[in-house]
Amino acid sequence: MTASDTTTRYFTSYSGARLPLKLVGELAPADMRNRNTYYCGSFDLAGQLIACEKIVYGETELRHDYSYHPDGRLARATIDDGGDEPAVIDYPA
């Protein structure tokens, strides 16, 4: 997948506790100048969230990476909260 295969969008938060995170409160690029904390989402051509970062004062505090089964269901979530090893959650087919 190349950079041209993804779209990056910015959000104020997320809702729910299920994965993948549901990003909410989309921000316009002009709104980014005054934000200290926001979520950066990368979406594939199908509109699925493939990566999500929580940015706090310019630093990544949390990152999720997602992969999907061919039918669109979540296959794997990798969660990096800055600890020693990222957590990996597999969702079998």
C-alpha positions as CSV (number, residue, x, y, z in Angstrom):
1,M,0.0,0.0,0.0
2,T,1.4,3.4,-0.9
3,A,0.7,6.9,0.5
4,S,-1.6,7.5,-2.5
5,D,-3.7,4.5,-1.4
6,T,-4.5,6.1,2.0
7,T,-6.3,9.2,3.2
8,T,-5.3,11.0,6.4
9,R,-8.0,12.7,8.4
10,Y,-8.0,14.4,11.9
11,F,-10.5,14.0,14.8
12,T,-11.1,15.3,18.3
13,S,-11.8,11.9,19.9
14,Y,-13.3,8.4,19.5
15,S,-16.5,6.8,20.8
16,G,-17.2,3.3,22.1
17,A,-14.8,0.6,23.4
18,R,-14.9,-1.8,20.4
19,L,-12.1,-2.1,17.9
20,P,-11.5,-0.6,15.4
21,L,-11.9,2.8,17.2
22,K,-14.7,4.9,15.8
23,L,-13.1,8.4,15.4
24,V,-15.5,11.3,15.9
25,G,-15.5,15.1,15.7
26,E,-13.6,15.4,12.4
27,L,-11.4,18.5,12.2
28,A,-10.7,20.6,9.1
29,P,-7.1,21.2,8.3
30,A,-7.4,24.9,9.3
31,D,-8.5,23.7,12.8
32,M,-5.2,21.9,13.4
33,R,-3.2,25.0,14.2
34,N,-4.6,25.4,17.7
35,R,-4.9,21.7,18.7
36,N,-2.7,20.2,21.4
37,T,-4.4,16.8,21.4
38,Y,-6.1,15.1,18.4
39,Y,-6.4,11.7,16.7
40,C,-4.9,11.1,13.3
41,G,-6.6,8.4,11.2
42,S,-5.3,6.8,8.1
43,F,-8.0,5.2,5.9
44,D,-7.6,2.8,2.9
45,L,-9.4,3.2,-0.4
46,A,-12.4,1.2,1.0
47,G,-12.7,3.8,3.8
48,Q,-11.5,1.3,6.5
49,L,-9.4,2.7,9.4
50,I,-6.0,1.1,9.0
51,A,-4.0,3.2,11.5
52,C,-4.9,5.6,14.3
53,E,-2.6,7.8,16.4
54,K,-3.3,9.9,19.4
55,I,-1.1,13.0,19.2
56,V,-0.4,15.0,22.3
57,Y,1.7,18.1,22.0
58,G,3.2,16.8,18.7
59,E,4.2,13.4,20.1
60,T,2.4,10.0,19.4
61,E,1.0,8.8,22.7
62,L,-0.9,5.8,21.4
63,R,-1.1,4.0,18.0
64,H,-3.4,1.4,16.7
65,D,-2.8,-0.5,13.4
66,Y,-5.6,-2.6,11.9
67,S,-5.9,-5.3,9.2
68,Y,-9.0,-6.8,7.9
69,H,-10.4,-10.1,6.5
70,P,-11.5,-10.0,2.8
71,D,-15.1,-9.7,4.0
72,G,-14.3,-6.4,5.8
73,R,-14.3,-7.8,9.4
74,L,-11.4,-6.9,11.7
75,A,-8.6,-9.5,11.5
76,R,-5.9,-8.0,13.7
77,A,-5.4,-5.0,15.9
78,T,-1.9,-4.0,17.1
79,I,-1.9,-1.5,20.0
80,D,1.2,0.4,20.9
81,D,0.8,2.5,24.1
82,G,4.5,3.3,24.4
83,G,5.2,0.3,26.6
84,D,7.8,-2.4,26.0
85,E,5.8,-4.5,23.4
86,P,2.7,-3.7,21.4
87,A,-0.4,-5.7,22.2
88,V,-1.7,-7.8,19.3
89,I,-5.3,-9.0,19.2
90,D,-6.2,-11.5,16.5
91,Y,-9.8,-12.0,15.3
92,P,-10.0,-15.3,13.5
93,A,-12.1,-15.7,10.3
